[in-house]
Amino acid sequence: MKKIYVIHENQEWTVHLFNRLEELGLPYEDWHLGSGAINLSEAPPEGVFYSRMSASSHTRGHRYAPELASAVLAWLERHGRTVINNSRALQLEVSKVVQYMELEKFGVRTPKTVAAVGKDQILEAADTFDGQAFITKHNRAGKGLGVQLFQDKQALKTYLDSDAFEEPVDGITLLQQYIQAPEPYITRCEFVGGEFVYAVRVDTSEGFELCPADACSIEDLFCPAGEEPKAKFQIDHSFNEPVLVQYAEVLKANGVQIAGIECIRDQEGNLYTYDINTNTNYNSEAEEKAGVFGMLEVAKYLGSRLKEEQGALV
C-alpha cells in the first residue's frame, strides 16, 4: 500500500501533522533523518514523500540531517517518486543567499545583503552600509540564529572579538540592511500546494526568534506563542499584497509546494522579503481564533497527492 512518507529531524514539529493525517485516515510513515542509511542499489518504496528538513537541525544535535536528506531526495527523484518540497527546495532551506537570488529573479525586493566568511571580511563588509544600522544573521539558519543589530562598525568589531560571536554552521555570515518598521511586527505568508492560505502577523517587540510552533511557547524564551494580553501571532485576513503572486511563482519555479515566506514593511511603505521557510509551522492559538488550520490544509494536500498516486495504478 502506498503511503505518505514524512522526512524530517524534529519530532515536536511533526506531531500536529501526524495527528491531522490520522484524523483524515491517511496512511503515513515517519522518516526521521537525524541519522540513518540508504541502500542506493535498491528502489525506494512507492508513495508521496514530504520533506520537512530544517536548516536549524544542527541546533538539535542533527548536524548532518540536511546532507542525509539531500542524499535521500536525490535517490527518490532518480526513481521518479513524488516529492513534496524537493531537493531544490532543500537548497533554498539551507541558504538564504539562494533564497534572495530566487526572490530577486522574480522581482521581489530583498534587503541589501553581503555574504562574508572570516571575521576580517565580516568587519570589512560593514563599510557597505555607509554608517547605517545593519544586522547580522547566519546564512544557514532558522530560529533567528546569529541575528544581531548593530548601529556602527565599532559595535560589530566588539561583537566579533567577544565570546558572544556565533560561527555559522556553513561559515557564511550575512550582513543585512536593517529595516526600521513603523510598528514592531513582520508578516509571514503561508502557502500549501503552491496556493496562498493565510498571512500571520508576528509581534517582534521581544526578539527575532519568530518560530510559530507550539513547542516554542514552552521552550523558547523568545518565542512565546499566544502570549497574553497581546498575542504574538495573529492571523491577518487583510493581507492581500500583489507580491503574493510573485511568491507563488518563486515557489513553483523551485519545487516548493509548502512554505512560509516572511516580509517586513519600512517606514516609507516599501515591502522587503527576507526569508523562505520550507519547514513551516503554525501557531494553534492564532489558528483557533481565526478558524483556519494550516496543518489540516497540509494533510489534505498530501492526501490529494496520495490519491493521484493510487489512481496511477488503476
Secondary structure, 3 states (H helix, E strand, C coil): CCEEEEEECCHHHCHHHHHHHHHCCCCEEEEECCCCCCCCCCCCCCEEEEECCCCCHHHHCCCCHHHHHHHHHHHHHHCCCEEECCHHHHHHHCCHHHHHHHHHHCCCCCCCEEEECCHHHHHHHHHHHCCCCEEEEECCCCCCCCCEEECCHHHHHHHHCCCCCCCCCCCCEEEEECCCCCCCEEEEEEEECCEEEEEEEEECCCCCCCCCCCCHHHHCCCCCCCCCCCCCEEECCCCCCCHHHHHHHHHHHCCCCEEEEEEEECCCCCEEEEEEECCCCCCHHHHHHHCCCHHHHHHHHHHHHHHHHHHCCC
